[in-house]
Amino acid sequence: MQSGGRFDYYSGLYADRTYSMMSSEIRELLAVTARPDIISLAGGLPCTEVMPVGMLTELAERVFREDGPGAMQYGPTDGYAPLKRSLCMVMEEEGLRAYPEEIIITHGSQQALDMLSKILLNPGDPVIVEAPSYVGALNSFMSYQPEMFTVGMDGDGMLLGELESVLLRLRRSGKRAKFLYTVPNFQNPAGITLSAERRMGLIELSREHDLMLIEDNPYGLLRYEGEPLPTLKSLDPQRVVYLGTLSKIFSAGLRIGWAFAPPPLLEKLLLAKQSADLCTSALTQRIAHAYFQTQDWRATVARLAEVYRRRRDVMLESLEEFFPEEASWTRPGGGFFVWVTLPPYLDTKSMLARSVESKVAYVPGTGFYPGGRGAHEMRLNFSYPDEEEIREGVKRLSKVIRREISLARSLGLDIAGDEGSVTSGGG
Ligand SMILES: Cc1ncc(COP(=O)(O)O)c(C=O)c1O
């Protein structure tokens, strides 16, 4: 058996689920994008320039000075109580009321996604996701071998008619979805936000079909225009598990996320957490708590949002200026990503090698769909590259795309129809 191009002596030992973990073919190609001569619009990293290193040093020193033994010790599985109070304050900022005993702190919201899969999914269980969806969530779910159902999106988020069809189909076959996973604000990867009306509609449909929702909200506070919308959790607290994280508003390196879940689920998450890692790092939880105690965190979020808003504007302006009219893309009101749809006869996966040759990288669309769609789509990131890199990166990419289009045309490949897309306007 081959693994990553090598013979694998351990191939007889793996569990069935290991084979449903997604391959890293694209990851390997993207690894070269760390080269300094390549502009990467591929990653999803937050910008770290806004956070002064001196302040972080001071926070760590303060923690060791005031509570060194605590920081070096195991802690409660559900999390460090003072930090839980701060995280409730963060949720309050988006109009969501929670009590510390209703949340569990995890190593990033990624761990919460994995633990939810672990406690909820048997092989073959139906799970519903947006199409496209966050690749890290898909990977967690798929490793527990569910049956994946997708619901398409337009500029207002999930298409509720499509969702209803999926739910009716499941009902007719005597099945019940274990949960629906959604990123309602500035979705990763599509940058789309679920409208207020659709939020209400989603809750109504969920009640009708007794559907549980996982609401993943890492980007809600990074809004660059418009008014905040109610969280799904606030609309129906018993039906929704809400996931939050400090990765995008403070530091991804601390690995602090949380789940706000109804009590019975919270209990099961505690059991899963105990067997996964006993507790979240006592050190990083204390550093995060010190941050909330001593810093004006709302001002930092506002500064971050300002930097990201400018980068988003540069990306949208550059797309408008350089991309061919055959391309369309989303216009995110916040978050980190723009989703681009190219003509259906282009293949963004094979184009990536040629793009890297032209010293610009992006993520091909296929990884964001469980069923291999998205071959002519791509995700572009504007949070990490600076304004100049974004403009130059989009310019380089536009040349690659134009070359692909003219090559496809000369081969007569440009005659197929469009299969529909989530993007909302031409360039
Ligand atoms: C939608 C979404 N959920 C979860 C995560 C994981 O974040 P964390 O750093 O909290 O594990 C990310 C990270 O990019 C994300 O985009």
The ligand as a MOL file (V3000), in Angstrom:
LIG
                    3D

  0  0  0     0  0            999 V3000
M  V30 BEGIN CTAB
M  V30 COUNTS 16 16 0 0 0
M  V30 BEGIN ATOM
M  V30 1 C -15.1890 28.2430 9.8880 0
M  V30 2 C -14.0500 27.8670 10.7750 0
M  V30 3 N -14.2760 27.0880 11.8340 0
M  V30 4 C -13.2930 26.7110 12.6520 0
M  V30 5 C -11.9860 27.1050 12.4200 0
M  V30 6 C -10.9210 26.6050 13.3630 0
M  V30 7 O -10.4970 27.6170 14.1870 0
M  V30 8 P -9.6790 27.3720 15.5180 0
M  V30 9 O -8.3830 28.0740 15.3400 0
M  V30 10 O -10.5170 27.9560 16.6020 0
M  V30 11 O -9.5130 25.9030 15.6970 0
M  V30 12 C -11.6900 27.9100 11.3310 0
M  V30 13 C -10.3080 28.3000 11.0460 0
M  V30 14 O -9.9620 28.7850 10.0190 0
M  V30 15 C -12.7510 28.3140 10.4870 0
M  V30 16 O -12.5460 29.0830 9.4200 0
M  V30 END ATOM
M  V30 BEGIN BOND
M  V30 1 1 1 2
M  V30 2 1 2 3
M  V30 3 2 2 15
M  V30 4 2 3 4
M  V30 5 1 4 5
M  V30 6 1 5 6
M  V30 7 2 5 12
M  V30 8 1 6 7
M  V30 9 1 7 8
M  V30 10 2 8 9
M  V30 11 1 8 10
M  V30 12 1 8 11
M  V30 13 1 12 13
M  V30 14 1 12 15
M  V30 15 2 13 14
M  V30 16 1 15 16
M  V30 END BOND
M  V30 END CTAB
M  END
